[in-house]
Amino acid sequence: MPVASFPALQLGLLQLGGPQAWVDAVSPRALLVGAVRIALIIGLAAVLLALVRRGAARWIASVEGLPSADPKRQRAVTLGTLLRSVAGYAVWGVAGIMVLSEVGLNIGALLATAGVAGLAIGVGAQTLVKDVIGGVFLLFDDLLHVGDLVTIGGHTGTVEEIGVRLIKLRKFDGELVMIPAGEVRTFGNKSVDWARAVVPVGLSYEQDVDAILPVMERVATEWVAEHEEIVLDDSPQVQGLMDFGDSSVTARVSVRVVPGEQYAAERALRTRLKRVFDERGIDIPFPQRTMHIIERTAPPPRTPAPDPPSSPGRD
């Protein structure tokens, strides 16, 4: 029973006035009951918070043996820390309201004021709330991991950190891009399942394409045989003419590889193709233009000649 429900306390508050009168008006039994109830509330809050923290600590400890880039460890560390922080605010907030109720304060007005203040804060911090919710869903969906090569909002780089509010993306030139989690709507991940190394090769119009394509296929097959640890297909694809350009026709070599190895594979294939082309005398085309030169002995007249007069007798 709350202390404020005792008639003696109400009489002391309304008629006698002053702290000493308030103490004199409350019976020892009421004070004892109120103190026990407050101690019980604080104790239960501390126990509940300790259980939450212990559970979060065990969750984090269960993944400490995993690599730092493992998605399970990232999810456990991030969400475990967030859970402990949110639990602390929530538990002590509720416990504080219950304690105020026990000492006889009218918490109705306090809750109404807190509700209005919470609404105002929520409206002002809606972007922050959106970012936090977006970060939590990204962690649970398991679509983005540290170390992935991704493209987000036109920025391509490697994910260095996934937080509840921010994603840190390291670009190739070293720039660290901070992307709010709430703004991640569409993104591309080049580190999922497999990747494809694609090497377009320009061939001259004057050369025999049917003789060059088997050379390209043999070079790609030899490279695949030497890099079986990163290749996912036994045979590469040497695709025929893909485009007619101004100075060349384009063929293409493609190989499926382990994610993250596609760029190194493309560089190695280009280097090997260049060496073989040089050995076999296969020219790599360069821009060419055909010019037509018109020679005139005299400049054209500035004004056109008049029309010849019509013959007489013709209508």
C-alpha positions in Angstrom: 0.0 0.0 0.0 1.5 3.4 -1.0 2.4 5.7 1.9 0.2 8.5 0.4 -2.9 6.4 1.1 -2.6 6.7 4.8 -4.9 9.4 6.3 -2.3 10.5 8.7 0.1 11.3 5.9 -2.5 13.3 4.1 -3.4 15.2 7.3 0.3 16.0 7.8 0.7 17.3 4.2 -2.5 19.3 4.1 -2.8 20.7 7.6 0.4 20.6 9.6 2.9 21.5 6.9 6.7 21.1 7.1 9.0 18.1 7.1 8.9 17.5 10.8 5.1 17.5 10.8 5.2 15.1 7.9 7.4 12.7 9.8 5.3 13.0 13.0 2.1 12.3 11.1 3.3 9.1 9.5 3.3 6.0 11.6 6.5 3.9 11.9 4.7 0.9 10.3 3.8 3.0 7.2 7.4 4.2 7.0 8.7 0.6 7.3 6.3 -0.7 4.7 7.2 2.1 2.3 10.9 1.6 2.8 10.6 -2.2 2.3 8.6 -1.7 -0.9 11.2 0.9 -2.3 14.1 -1.4 -1.4 12.2 -4.3 -3.1 11.7 -2.3 -6.3 15.4 -1.2 -6.4 16.5 -4.8 -5.6 14.4 -6.3 -8.4 15.6 -3.7 -10.9 19.2 -4.4 -10.0 18.6 -8.2 -10.3 16.8 -7.9 -13.6 19.6 -5.6 -15.0 22.3 -8.0 -13.8 20.5 -10.9 -15.6 20.3 -8.9 -18.8 24.0 -7.9 -18.6 25.1 -11.5 -17.8 23.1 -12.8 -20.7 24.7 -10.2 -23.1 28.1 -11.0 -21.7 27.7 -14.7 -22.3 26.4 -14.1 -25.8 29.5 -12.0 -26.6 31.8 -14.5 -24.9 30.4 -17.3 -27.0 31.8 -15.7 -30.2 35.1 -14.4 -28.9 36.9 -17.3 -30.6 35.6 -16.3 -34.0 37.5 -14.0 -36.4 36.8 -10.3 -36.0 35.2 -10.2 -39.5 32.8 -13.1 -38.8 29.2 -11.9 -39.0 28.1 -13.8 -35.9 30.7 -12.1 -33.8 29.8 -8.7 -35.3 26.2 -9.2 -34.6 26.7 -10.4 -31.0 29.1 -7.6 -30.0 27.0 -4.8 -31.5 23.6 -6.0 -30.4 24.9 -7.2 -27.0 26.3 -3.7 -26.2 23.1 -2.1 -27.4 21.0 -4.5 -25.3 22.9 -3.6 -22.1 22.6 0.1 -22.8 18.9 0.0 -23.6 18.1 -2.3 -20.6 19.9 0.1 -18.2 17.8 3.1 -19.3 14.5 1.1 -19.4 14.9 -0.7 -16.1 16.0 2.2 -14.0 13.5 4.5 -15.6 10.6 2.2 -14.7 12.1 1.7 -11.2 12.4 5.4 -10.7 8.7 6.0 -11.6 7.6 3.2 -9.2 9.7 4.7 -6.4 8.1 8.1 -6.9 4.7 6.5 -6.7 5.6 4.8 -3.5 6.6 8.1 -1.8 3.2 9.6 -2.6 3.9 11.7 -5.6 1.3 12.0 -8.3 3.0 10.3 -11.3 0.1 10.9 -13.6 1.2 14.4 -14.5 4.8 13.2 -14.6 4.0 10.5 -17.1 1.9 12.9 -19.2 4.8 15.4 -19.3 7.3 12.6 -20.1 5.0 11.4 -22.9 4.9 14.9 -24.4 8.6 15.3 -24.0 9.2 11.9 -25.5 7.0 12.8 -28.5 8.9 16.0 -29.1 12.3 14.3 -28.8 11.0 11.5 -31.2 10.0 14.0 -33.8 13.3 15.9 -33.5 15.4 12.7 -33.5 13.4 10.7 -36.1 16.5 10.5 -38.4 18.5 9.1 -35.5 15.8 6.6 -34.7 15.6 5.6 -38.4 19.3 5.0 -38.5 19.3 2.8 -35.4 16.4 0.7 -36.6 18.0 0.4 -40.1 21.3 -0.7 -38.5 19.6 -3.4 -36.3 17.8 -4.8 -39.3 21.0 -4.9 -41.3 22.7 -6.9 -38.6 19.8 -9.3 -38.3 19.4 -9.8 -42.1 23.0 -10.8 -42.3 23.5 -9.2 -45.8 26.5 -7.1 -45.0 29.7 -8.1 -43.3 33.0 -6.5 -42.4 35.4 -7.0 -45.3 32.7 -7.1 -48.0 33.3 -5.2 -51.2 30.1 -3.2 -51.7 28.7 -0.2 -53.5 26.4 2.0 -51.5 25.1 5.4 -52.7 27.6 5.5 -55.5 30.6 4.8 -53.2 32.5 1.5 -53.8 34.8 0.2 -51.1 35.4 -2.3 -48.3 33.2 -2.4 -45.2 35.4 -1.7 -42.1 32.7 -1.5 -39.5 29.0 -2.0 -39.1 27.4 -0.2 -36.2 23.9 0.3 -35.0 23.9 3.8 -36.6 26.8 4.1 -39.0 28.5 1.9 -41.7 32.1 2.8 -42.3 33.2 2.2 -45.9 36.9 2.4 -46.9 37.4 3.3 -50.6 40.3 2.2 -52.7 42.1 5.6 -52.4 41.9 5.4 -48.6 38.9 7.7 -48.0 36.7 6.5 -45.2 33.0 7.1 -46.0 30.5 7.3 -43.1 27.0 6.1 -44.3 24.0 6.3 -42.0 22.3 2.9 -41.8 18.9 4.5 -42.3 20.0 5.7 -45.8 20.9 2.2 -47.0 18.1 1.3 -49.4 19.8 -0.3 -52.3 23.3 -1.6 -52.3 25.4 -4.1 -54.3 27.6 -6.7 -52.6 30.5 -8.1 -54.6 31.6 -10.6 -52.0 28.6 -13.0 -51.9 28.8 -16.6 -53.3 30.9 -15.9 -56.4 32.4 -13.2 -58.7 33.2 -13.0 -62.4 36.5 -11.7 -63.8 35.6 -10.1 -67.2 38.4 -9.0 -69.6 37.3 -7.3 -72.9 39.9 -7.5 -75.7 39.9 -5.2 -78.7 40.8 -6.9 -82.0 41.7 -5.1 -85.2 39.3 -5.2 -88.1 42.1 -6.3 -90.5 43.0 -9.5 -88.4 41.5 -12.9 -88.6 39.2 -13.2 -85.6 38.6 -16.9 -86.1 42.4 -17.5 -85.6 42.7 -15.2 -82.5 39.8 -16.5 -80.5 41.4 -20.0 -80.0 44.6 -18.3 -78.8 42.6 -16.3 -76.2 40.8 -19.5 -75.1 44.2 -21.4 -74.7 45.7 -18.5 -72.6 42.6 -18.4 -70.3 42.6 -22.2 -69.9 46.2 -22.2 -68.9 45.7 -19.5 -66.4 42.7 -21.4 -64.9 44.8 -24.5 -64.5 47.4 -22.6 -62.6 44.9 -21.0 -60.2 42.5 -23.7 -59.3 42.3 -22.5 -55.7 40.4 -19.4 -56.6 38.6 -20.6 -59.8 35.0 -21.9 -59.5 34.6 -23.1 -63.1 37.0 -25.6 -64.8 36.7 -23.9 -68.2 36.7 -20.2 -68.9 34.3 -18.6 -71.4 35.8 -16.9 -74.4 32.8 -15.0 -75.9 32.9 -14.0 -79.5 32.5 -10.5 -80.9 30.5 -8.4 -78.4 30.8 -5.0 -80.1 31.8 -3.1 -83.2 33.8 -0.1 -82.3 35.3 2.8 -84.2 38.7 1.1 -84.5 38.2 -2.4 -83.2 35.9 -5.3 -82.6 35.6 -6.5 -79.0 35.8 -10.1 -77.8 35.6 -11.1 -74.1 37.1 -13.6 -71.6 35.2 -14.3 -68.4 36.0 -16.7 -65.5 34.0 -17.3 -62.3 36.3 -16.9 -59.3 36.1 -16.6 -55.5 34.6 -13.3 -54.4 37.3 -10.6 -53.9 39.7 -12.2 -56.4 38.1 -10.9 -59.6 40.2 -7.8 -59.9 43.5 -9.6 -59.5 42.4 -12.3 -62.0 41.5 -9.6 -64.5 45.0 -8.0 -64.2 46.7 -11.4 -64.6 44.7 -12.3 -67.6 45.4 -9.0 -69.3 49.1 -9.4 -68.7 49.2 -12.9 -70.1 47.1 -12.0 -73.1 49.4 -9.1 -73.9 52.5 -11.3 -73.8 51.0 -13.9 -76.0 49.8 -11.3 -78.5 53.3 -9.9 -78.7 54.8 -13.3 -79.3 52.4 -14.1 -82.1 52.4 -10.7 -83.7 48.8 -10.0 -82.9 48.3 -6.3 -83.0 46.2 -4.5 -80.4 44.3 -1.9 -82.4 44.7 1.8 -81.9 42.3 4.6 -82.9 42.1 5.1 -86.6 40.3 7.6 -88.8 39.8 7.8 -92.6 40.1 11.3 -94.0 38.8 12.4 -97.4 40.6 15.3 -98.9 38.9 17.3 -101.6 41.2 19.5 -103.9 39.8 22.5 -105.7 41.7 24.7 -108.2 39.6 27.7 -107.5 37.5 28.8 -104.6 33.7 28.4 -105.0 31.8 31.6 -105.8 30.6 33.6 -103.0 27.1 34.1 -104.6 25.4 31.5 -106.8 25.2 32.2 -110.5 21.8 33.6 -111.7 19.4 31.3 -113.4 19.6 31.3 -117.3 16.9 33.3 -119.1 14.0 31.3 -120.3 13.8 30.6 -124.1 11.3 32.8 -126.1 8.1 31.1 -127.1 8.0 29.0 -123.9 5.3 29.7 -121.4 
